Amino acid sequence: MPKVKTHSGASKRFRVTASGRVKRTHEGKNHILTKKDRKRLRNLKQGDYVDHAQERTMKKLVPYK
């Protein structure tokens, strides 16, 4: 069976934890930050997990992580 190619964009954005969950970061933290209030920016800093509905898709994109 041939090797499966990793999606390079997904490999930079997602990590798979030891328990198998897929971690991600929040969007909207790169620019135009002055109009976003501090509470919103503080919450965007924290990581989050991919929804269960999308986990299978993400694991296919990043097969060797």
C-alpha positions as CSV (number, residue, x, y, z in Angstrom):
1,M,0.0,0.0,0.0
2,P,1.5,3.4,-0.9
3,K,2.2,6.2,1.5
4,V,-0.6,8.8,2.1
5,K,0.4,12.4,1.5
6,T,0.0,14.8,4.4
7,H,-1.9,18.0,3.6
8,S,0.7,20.6,4.3
9,G,-1.8,23.3,5.3
10,A,-3.5,21.1,7.7
11,S,-0.3,19.9,9.3
12,K,0.6,23.5,10.2
13,R,-2.8,24.1,11.7
14,F,-3.8,20.9,13.6
15,R,-2.2,18.7,16.2
16,V,-3.5,15.3,17.3
17,T,-3.4,14.6,21.1
18,A,-2.4,11.4,22.7
19,S,-6.1,10.6,23.3
20,G,-6.9,11.1,19.7
21,R,-8.6,14.5,19.8
22,V,-7.6,17.1,17.2
23,K,-6.4,20.5,18.6
24,R,-6.8,23.7,16.7
25,T,-6.3,27.5,17.2
26,H,-8.9,30.1,16.8
27,E,-9.2,32.3,13.8
28,G,-9.2,36.1,13.8
29,K,-6.0,36.7,15.8
30,N,-3.7,38.0,13.0
31,H,-4.6,41.6,12.1
32,I,-7.2,44.3,12.8
33,L,-6.8,43.7,16.5
34,T,-7.4,47.2,17.7
35,K,-11.2,47.1,17.2
36,K,-11.5,43.7,19.1
37,D,-11.9,44.1,22.8
38,R,-9.4,42.5,25.3
39,K,-11.8,39.8,26.4
40,R,-12.3,38.6,22.9
41,L,-8.6,38.6,22.2
42,R,-7.9,36.7,25.5
43,N,-10.4,34.1,24.5
44,L,-8.9,33.8,21.0
45,K,-5.5,32.9,22.5
46,Q,-6.8,29.7,24.0
47,G,-6.7,26.6,21.9
48,D,-9.8,24.5,21.1
49,Y,-10.7,21.1,19.8
50,V,-12.1,20.3,16.4
51,D,-15.8,19.2,16.4
52,H,-16.5,15.5,16.6
53,A,-18.1,15.7,13.1
54,Q,-14.9,17.0,11.6
55,E,-12.4,14.9,13.5
56,R,-12.4,12.0,11.0
57,T,-11.7,14.4,8.1
58,M,-8.8,16.1,9.9
59,K,-7.2,12.8,10.7
60,K,-7.3,11.8,7.0
61,L,-5.6,15.1,6.1
62,V,-2.9,14.6,8.8
63,P,-2.4,10.8,8.8
64,Y,1.0,10.5,10.5
65,K,0.6,13.0,13.3
